Amino acid sequence: MSKTVIDGIIKDWGERLHYSPVKGSKGRNIRSGGTTRAAKPSPPSGPATKEKVARTAKKTAEVMVKISGGGKNMKHIKAHMDYISRNGEVEIEDENGDIHQGMEAVRDVRDSWAKGKIGIPYEGEKRKEAFNIVLSMPPGTDRQAVKDAAREFAKQEFGNHQYVFAAHDDEKHPHVHLAVKAVGNDGIRLNPRKGDLQYWREQFAEKLRDQGIEANATPRRARGVVQKAEKQAVRHIDAEFQQGKRQEPARVTRARKQDAEAEVKTGKKRANPAQDNISAARKDTQKAYGQIARALATGEPEDKQIALDIVRLVQTMPPVVTKHDALVQSLRGTGGQTAERETEPKQPQRQEQGRANPGDEQTR
């Protein structure tokens, strides 16, 4: 099979694995009387290539890009800038490449946001005035490379906005906190959607590869991952419950547990409308990989190796098990009961425990 034919098969079937349609987002032009007009849409992802498929088959480290929150006034933004700068101890870098360190320097940055052409009120919560973005890689990744890649990513994607970023070295996974002012210099308000996040992941991965770091940005289905990551707010509430700082876990956690306990108790399988879709998606993924592997198996030795890697990837994909199914299996293994808390709260100290750093709530 010719190289042209192989590339065509990878493009056609690879796009089913790696991409979903990306809709252009809209932004509000603050300077034109509030008239809404289309903002620059996210550029479409490029075609699937052999390199992209090879990285996925080799299980190359995946980048993480998430919006962890955003301030609705300068009070919120101050709390976040204080957090990412560790109250001035960690340097932050702005869109001009200028370095700011120390509480006074951080305060000057905040003032420039608050008193710019489009100011930000100190209090009040009418709309989001900043987006807090976290860029992260797995433990062991070169930290300077992550910071340099984040700098280039921010410059490319938010060059028309005020922003600051800081690299944190106090956790195993190297990560950068990026705070972006919502309104750009042209008056257009940032309005990211799901498609934008995937595009940002791909761009950050590209910047890392420019730094010599192997990085990938594939959707869950391409890796065979079924369960979505828990939302940060849910994780935060559940963690506080486990620590004894809350009386109950998050609502979604309670509901999931109740559904699972009911299924264990009655033996009646809970209907899950998404289950058929999940199973169908896995079959589609396997079919796409099968078509790509068969094409590559007819190519050069390098192509044949990628085909073998694809086969191993599919063989090692986790089973199609939803969070509900996993909890049911766990409950059946423990007699149908789960512990209320892993650690009982220390009631005498309850009132003495302070609330987490405002930044922690947004970035953990």
Contacts in CASP RR format, 6 or more apart in sequence:
PFRMAT RR
TARGET T0000
AUTHOR 0000-0000-0000
METHOD contacts of the structure
MODEL  1
MSKTVIDGIIKDWGERLHYSPVKGSKGRNIRSGGTTRAAKPSPPSGPATK
EKVARTAKKTAEVMVKISGGGKNMKHIKAHMDYISRNGEVEIEDENGDIH
QGMEAVRDVRDSWAKGKIGIPYEGEKRKEAFNIVLSMPPGTDRQAVKDAA
REFAKQEFGNHQYVFAAHDDEKHPHVHLAVKAVGNDGIRLNPRKGDLQYW
REQFAEKLRDQGIEANATPRRARGVVQKAEKQAVRHIDAEFQQGKRQEPA
RVTRARKQDAEAEVKTGKKRANPAQDNISAARKDTQKAYGQIARALATGE
PEDKQIALDIVRLVQTMPPVVTKHDALVQSLRGTGGQTAERETEPKQPQR
QEQGRANPGDEQTR
1 295 0 8 1.000
1 298 0 8 1.000
1 299 0 8 1.000
3 299 0 8 1.000
5 295 0 8 1.000
6 50 0 8 1.000
6 295 0 8 1.000
6 296 0 8 1.000
6 298 0 8 1.000
6 299 0 8 1.000
6 303 0 8 1.000
7 49 0 8 1.000
7 50 0 8 1.000
9 291 0 8 1.000
9 292 0 8 1.000
9 295 0 8 1.000
10 48 0 8 1.000
10 49 0 8 1.000
10 50 0 8 1.000
10 53 0 8 1.000
10 292 0 8 1.000
10 295 0 8 1.000
10 296 0 8 1.000
11 47 0 8 1.000
11 48 0 8 1.000
11 49 0 8 1.000
13 48 0 8 1.000
13 288 0 8 1.000
13 289 0 8 1.000
13 291 0 8 1.000
13 292 0 8 1.000
14 48 0 8 1.000
14 52 0 8 1.000
14 53 0 8 1.000
14 288 0 8 1.000
14 292 0 8 1.000
15 47 0 8 1.000
15 48 0 8 1.000
16 284 0 8 1.000
16 288 0 8 1.000
17 48 0 8 1.000
17 53 0 8 1.000
17 56 0 8 1.000
17 218 0 8 1.000
17 219 0 8 1.000
17 221 0 8 1.000
17 222 0 8 1.000
17 285 0 8 1.000
17 288 0 8 1.000
17 289 0 8 1.000
18 45 0 8 1.000
18 48 0 8 1.000
18 52 0 8 1.000
18 56 0 8 1.000
18 218 0 8 1.000
18 219 0 8 1.000
18 222 0 8 1.000
19 45 0 8 1.000
19 48 0 8 1.000
19 219 0 8 1.000
20 195 0 8 1.000
20 198 0 8 1.000
20 219 0 8 1.000
22 41 0 8 1.000
22 42 0 8 1.000
22 44 0 8 1.000
22 45 0 8 1.000
22 195 0 8 1.000
22 196 0 8 1.000
22 198 0 8 1.000
22 199 0 8 1.000
23 41 0 8 1.000
23 193 0 8 1.000
23 195 0 8 1.000
24 38 0 8 1.000
24 39 0 8 1.000
24 41 0 8 1.000
24 42 0 8 1.000
24 193 0 8 1.000
25 39 0 8 1.000
25 41 0 8 1.000
25 42 0 8 1.000
25 191 0 8 1.000
25 192 0 8 1.000
25 193 0 8 1.000
25 196 0 8 1.000
26 36 0 8 1.000
26 37 0 8 1.000
26 38 0 8 1.000
26 39 0 8 1.000
26 191 0 8 1.000
27 36 0 8 1.000
27 37 0 8 1.000
27 38 0 8 1.000
27 39 0 8 1.000
27 188 0 8 1.000
27 189 0 8 1.000
27 190 0 8 1.000
27 191 0 8 1.000
28 34 0 8 1.000
28 35 0 8 1.000
28 36 0 8 1.000
28 188 0 8 1.000
28 189 0 8 1.000
28 191 0 8 1.000
29 35 0 8 1.000
29 36 0 8 1.000
29 37 0 8 1.000
29 186 0 8 1.000
29 187 0 8 1.000
29 188 0 8 1.000
29 189 0 8 1.000
30 118 0 8 1.000
30 183 0 8 1.000
30 187 0 8 1.000
30 188 0 8 1.000
30 189 0 8 1.000
31 118 0 8 1.000
31 187 0 8 1.000
39 188 0 8 1.000
39 189 0 8 1.000
39 190 0 8 1.000
39 191 0 8 1.000
42 195 0 8 1.000
42 196 0 8 1.000
42 199 0 8 1.000
43 199 0 8 1.000
45 198 0 8 1.000
45 199 0 8 1.000
45 202 0 8 1.000
50 296 0 8 1.000
50 303 0 8 1.000
50 306 0 8 1.000
52 216 0 8 1.000
52 218 0 8 1.000
53 292 0 8 1.000
53 306 0 8 1.000
53 310 0 8 1.000
54 306 0 8 1.000
54 309 0 8 1.000
55 214 0 8 1.000
55 216 0 8 1.000
55 218 0 8 1.000
56 216 0 8 1.000
56 218 0 8 1.000
56 222 0 8 1.000
56 223 0 8 1.000
56 313 0 8 1.000
57 306 0 8 1.000
57 309 0 8 1.000
57 310 0 8 1.000
57 312 0 8 1.000
57 313 0 8 1.000
58 309 0 8 1.000
59 223 0 8 1.000
59 313 0 8 1.000
60 214 0 8 1.000
60 215 0 8 1.000
60 216 0 8 1.000
61 137 0 8 1.000
61 138 0 8 1.000
61 141 0 8 1.000
61 214 0 8 1.000
61 215 0 8 1.000
61 216 0 8 1.000
62 138 0 8 1.000
62 215 0 8 1.000
62 216 0 8 1.000
62 217 0 8 1.000
62 218 0 8 1.000
62 223 0 8 1.000
63 135 0 8 1.000
63 136 0 8 1.000
63 137 0 8 1.000
63 201 0 8 1.000
63 204 0 8 1.000
63 205 0 8 1.000
63 208 0 8 1.000
63 215 0 8 1.000
63 216 0 8 1.000
63 217 0 8 1.000
64 134 0 8 1.000
64 135 0 8 1.000
64 136 0 8 1.000
64 137 0 8 1.000
64 175 0 8 1.000
64 201 0 8 1.000
65 133 0 8 1.000
65 134 0 8 1.000
65 135 0 8 1.000
65 136 0 8 1.000
65 197 0 8 1.000
65 200 0 8 1.000
65 201 0 8 1.000
65 204 0 8 1.000
65 217 0 8 1.000
66 133 0 8 1.000
66 134 0 8 1.000
66 197 0 8 1.000
66 232 0 8 1.000
67 131 0 8 1.000
67 132 0 8 1.000
67 133 0 8 1.000
67 192 0 8 1.000
67 197 0 8 1.000
68 132 0 8 1.000
68 133 0 8 1.000
68 134 0 8 1.000
68 232 0 8 1.000
68 362 0 8 1.000
68 363 0 8 1.000
69 131 0 8 1.000
69 132 0 8 1.000
69 362 0 8 1.000
70 76 0 8 1.000
70 77 0 8 1.000
70 80 0 8 1.000
70 128 0 8 1.000
70 129 0 8 1.000
70 130 0 8 1.000
70 131 0 8 1.000
70 132 0 8 1.000
70 362 0 8 1.000
71 77 0 8 1.000
71 80 0 8 1.000
71 128 0 8 1.000
71 129 0 8 1.000
71 130 0 8 1.000
71 132 0 8 1.000
72 124 0 8 1.000
72 125 0 8 1.000
72 126 0 8 1.000
72 127 0 8 1.000
72 128 0 8 1.000
72 129 0 8 1.000
73 120 0 8 1.000
73 121 0 8 1.000
73 122 0 8 1.000
73 123 0 8 1.000
73 124 0 8 1.000
73 125 0 8 1.000
73 129 0 8 1.000
74 110 0 8 1.000
74 113 0 8 1.000
74 114 0 8 1.000
74 120 0 8 1.000
74 121 0 8 1.000
74 122 0 8 1.000
74 123 0 8 1.000
74 129 0 8 1.000
75 122 0 8 1.000
75 123 0 8 1.000
76 129 0 8 1.000
76 130 0 8 1.000
76 358 0 8 1.000
77 110 0 8 1.000
77 113 0 8 1.000
77 120 0 8 1.000
77 129 0 8 1.000
77 130 0 8 1.000
77 179 0 8 1.000
78 110 0 8 1.000
79 358 0 8 1.000
79 359 0 8 1.000
80 130 0 8 1.000
80 132 0 8 1.000
80 179 0 8 1.000
80 358 0 8 1.000
80 359 0 8 1.000
80 362 0 8 1.000
81 92 0 8 1.000
81 106 0 8 1.000
81 109 0 8 1.000
81 110 0 8 1.000
81 164 0 8 1.000
81 179 0 8 1.000
82 88 0 8 1.000
82 106 0 8 1.000
83 177 0 8 1.000
83 357 0 8 1.000
83 358 0 8 1.000
83 359 0 8 1.000
83 360 0 8 1.000
83 362 0 8 1.000
83 363 0 8 1.000
84 90 0 8 1.000
84 92 0 8 1.000
84 164 0 8 1.000
84 165 0 8 1.000
84 166 0 8 1.000
84 168 0 8 1.000
84 177 0 8 1.000
84 179 0 8 1.000
84 359 0 8 1.000
84 363 0 8 1.000
85 91 0 8 1.000
85 92 0 8 1.000
85 100 0 8 1.000
85 101 0 8 1.000
85 102 0 8 1.000
85 106 0 8 1.000
85 166 0 8 1.000
87 103 0 8 1.000
88 101 0 8 1.000
88 102 0 8 1.000
88 103 0 8 1.000
88 105 0 8 1.000
88 106 0 8 1.000
89 101 0 8 1.000
89 102 0 8 1.000
90 101 0 8 1.000
90 166 0 8 1.000
90 167 0 8 1.000
90 168 0 8 1.000
91 99 0 8 1.000
91 100 0 8 1.000
91 101 0 8 1.000
91 166 0 8 1.000
92 99 0 8 1.000
92 100 0 8 1.000
92 101 0 8 1.000
92 106 0 8 1.000
92 109 0 8 1.000
92 164 0 8 1.000
92 165 0 8 1.000
92 166 0 8 1.000
93 99 0 8 1.000
93 100 0 8 1.000
93 151 0 8 1.000
93 164 0 8 1.000
93 165 0 8 1.000
93 166 0 8 1.000
94 100 0 8 1.000
94 109 0 8 1.000
94 162 0 8 1.000
94 163 0 8 1.000
94 164 0 8 1.000
95 154 0 8 1.000
95 155 0 8 1.000
95 158 0 8 1.000
95 159 0 8 1.000
95 161 0 8 1.000
95 162 0 8 1.000
95 163 0 8 1.000
95 164 0 8 1.000
97 151 0 8 1.000
100 106 0 8 1.000
100 108 0 8 1.000
100 109 0 8 1.000
100 164 0 8 1.000
109 164 0 8 1.000
112 162 0 8 1.000
113 119 0 8 1.000
113 120 0 8 1.000
113 130 0 8 1.000
113 162 0 8 1.000
113 181 0 8 1.000
114 120 0 8 1.000
114 122 0 8 1.000
117 185 0 8 1.000
118 183 0 8 1.000
118 184 0 8 1.000
118 187 0 8 1.000
120 129 0 8 1.000
120 130 0 8 1.000
120 181 0 8 1.000
127 182 0 8 1.000
127 189 0 8 1.000
128 182 0 8 1.000
129 181 0 8 1.000
129 182 0 8 1.000
129 183 0 8 1.000
130 179 0 8 1.000
130 180 0 8 1.000
130 181 0 8 1.000
130 182 0 8 1.000
131 179 0 8 1.000
131 180 0 8 1.000
131 182 0 8 1.000
131 190 0 8 1.000
131 192 0 8 1.000
132 177 0 8 1.000
132 178 0 8 1.000
132 179 0 8 1.000
132 362 0 8 1.000
132 363 0 8 1.000
133 177 0 8 1.000
133 178 0 8 1.000
133 179 0 8 1.000
133 180 0 8 1.000
133 200 0 8 1.000
134 175 0 8 1.000
134 176 0 8 1.000
134 177 0 8 1.000
134 178 0 8 1.000
134 363 0 8 1.000
135 146 0 8 1.000
135 149 0 8 1.000
135 150 0 8 1.000
135 153 0 8 1.000
135 175 0 8 1.000
135 176 0 8 1.000
135 178 0 8 1.000
135 204 0 8 1.000
136 146 0 8 1.000
136 173 0 8 1.000
136 174 0 8 1.000
136 175 0 8 1.000
136 176 0 8 1.000
137 146 0 8 1.000
137 173 0 8 1.000
137 174 0 8 1.000
137 175 0 8 1.000
137 208 0 8 1.000
137 213 0 8 1.000
137 215 0 8 1.000
138 173 0 8 1.000
139 172 0 8 1.000
139 173 0 8 1.000
139 174 0 8 1.000
140 172 0 8 1.000
140 174 0 8 1.000
141 173 0 8 1.000
141 174 0 8 1.000
141 213 0 8 1.000
142 174 0 8 1.000
142 211 0 8 1.000
142 213 0 8 1.000
143 167 0 8 1.000
143 169 0 8 1.000
143 174 0 8 1.000
145 208 0 8 1.000
145 211 0 8 1.000
145 212 0 8 1.000
145 213 0 8 1.000
146 167 0 8 1.000
146 174 0 8 1.000
146 175 0 8 1.000
146 176 0 8 1.000
146 208 0 8 1.000
146 213 0 8 1.000
147 167 0 8 1.000
147 174 0 8 1.000
147 176 0 8 1.000
148 207 0 8 1.000
148 211 0 8 1.000
149 204 0 8 1.000
149 207 0 8 1.000
149 208 0 8 1.000
149 210 0 8 1.000
149 211 0 8 1.000
149 213 0 8 1.000
150 165 0 8 1.000
150 167 0 8 1.000
150 176 0 8 1.000
150 178 0 8 1.000
150 204 0 8 1.000
150 207 0 8 1.000
151 165 0 8 1.000
152 207 0 8 1.000
152 210 0 8 1.000
153 200 0 8 1.000
153 203 0 8 1.000
153 204 0 8 1.000
153 207 0 8 1.000
154 163 0 8 1.000
154 165 0 8 1.000
154 178 0 8 1.000
154 180 0 8 1.000
156 203 0 8 1.000
156 207 0 8 1.000
157 200 0 8 1.000
157 203 0 8 1.000
158 178 0 8 1.000
158 180 0 8 1.000
160 184 0 8 1.000
160 185 0 8 1.000
160 186 0 8 1.000
160 188 0 8 1.000
161 180 0 8 1.000
161 181 0 8 1.000
161 182 0 8 1.000
161 183 0 8 1.000
161 184 0 8 1.000
161 185 0 8 1.000
161 190 0 8 1.000
162 180 0 8 1.000
162 181 0 8 1.000
162 184 0 8 1.000
162 185 0 8 1.000
163 178 0 8 1.000
163 179 0 8 1.000
163 180 0 8 1.000
163 181 0 8 1.000
164 178 0 8 1.000
164 179 0 8 1.000
165 176 0 8 1.000
165 177 0 8 1.000
165 178 0 8 1.000
165 179 0 8 1.000
166 176 0 8 1.000
166 177 0 8 1.000
167 174 0 8 1.000
167 175 0 8 1.000
167 176 0 8 1.000
168 174 0 8 1.000
168 175 0 8 1.000
168 176 0 8 1.000
168 177 0 8 1.000
177 363 0 8 1.000
180 190 0 8 1.000
182 189 0 8 1.000
182 190 0 8 1.000
183 189 0 8 1.000
183 190 0 8 1.000
184 190 0 8 1.000
192 200 0 8 1.000
198 217 0 8 1.000
198 219 0 8 1.000
201 217 0 8 1.000
202 217 0 8 1.000
204 215 0 8 1.000
204 217 0 8 1.000
205 215 0 8 1.000
205 216 0 8 1.000
205 217 0 8 1.000
208 214 0 8 1.000
208 215 0 8 1.000
209 215 0 8 1.000
220 226 0 8 1.000
220 228 0 8 1.000
221 281 0 8 1.000
221 282 0 8 1.000
221 285 0 8 1.000
222 285 0 8 1.000
223 313 0 8 1.000
223 317 0 8 1.000
224 282 0 8 1.000
224 285 0 8 1.000
224 317 0 8 1.000
224 318 0 8 1.000
225 318 0 8 1.000
226 278 0 8 1.000
226 282 0 8 1.000
226 318 0 8 1.000
226 319 0 8 1.000
226 320 0 8 1.000
226 321 0 8 1.000
226 322 0 8 1.000
227 321 0 8 1.000
227 322 0 8 1.000
227 323 0 8 1.000
227 326 0 8 1.000
230 238 0 8 1.000
232 362 0 8 1.000
232 364 0 8 1.000
233 250 0 8 1.000
234 250 0 8 1.000
234 252 0 8 1.000
234 253 0 8 1.000
235 364 0 8 1.000
236 356 0 8 1.000
236 361 0 8 1.000
236 364 0 8 1.000
237 246 0 8 1.000
237 249 0 8 1.000
237 250 0 8 1.000
237 253 0 8 1.000
238 249 0 8 1.000
238 250 0 8 1.000
238 253 0 8 1.000
239 364 0 8 1.000
240 246 0 8 1.000
240 356 0 8 1.000
241 247 0 8 1.000
241 248 0 8 1.000
241 249 0 8 1.000
241 250 0 8 1.000
241 341 0 8 1.000
242 341 0 8 1.000
242 342 0 8 1.000
242 343 0 8 1.000
243 343 0 8 1.000
243 345 0 8 1.000
244 341 0 8 1.000
244 343 0 8 1.000
244 344 0 8 1.000
244 345 0 8 1.000
244 346 0 8 1.000
244 350 0 8 1.000
245 345 0 8 1.000
245 350 0 8 1.000
245 353 0 8 1.000
248 254 0 8 1.000
249 257 0 8 1.000
256 323 0 8 1.000
256 324 0 8 1.000
256 327 0 8 1.000
257 327 0 8 1.000
257 338 0 8 1.000
259 270 0 8 1.000
259 324 0 8 1.000
260 270 0 8 1.000
260 324 0 8 1.000
260 327 0 8 1.000
260 328 0 8 1.000
260 331 0 8 1.000
261 331 0 8 1.000
261 336 0 8 1.000
262 268 0 8 1.000
262 270 0 8 1.000
263 269 0 8 1.000
263 270 0 8 1.000
263 324 0 8 1.000
263 328 0 8 1.000
264 328 0 8 1.000
264 331 0 8 1.000
264 332 0 8 1.000
264 335 0 8 1.000
264 336 0 8 1.000
265 336 0 8 1.000
270 324 0 8 1.000
272 322 0 8 1.000
272 324 0 8 1.000
274 322 0 8 1.000
275 322 0 8 1.000
278 320 0 8 1.000
278 322 0 8 1.000
279 320 0 8 1.000
282 317 0 8 1.000
282 320 0 8 1.000
285 314 0 8 1.000
286 314 0 8 1.000
289 310 0 8 1.000
289 313 0 8 1.000
289 314 0 8 1.000
290 310 0 8 1.000
290 314 0 8 1.000
292 307 0 8 1.000
292 310 0 8 1.000
293 307 0 8 1.000
293 310 0 8 1.000
293 311 0 8 1.000
294 307 0 8 1.000
296 303 0 8 1.000
296 304 0 8 1.000
296 306 0 8 1.000
296 307 0 8 1.000
296 310 0 8 1.000
297 303 0 8 1.000
297 304 0 8 1.000
297 307 0 8 1.000
321 329 0 8 1.000
330 338 0 8 1.000
331 337 0 8 1.000
331 338 0 8 1.000
END
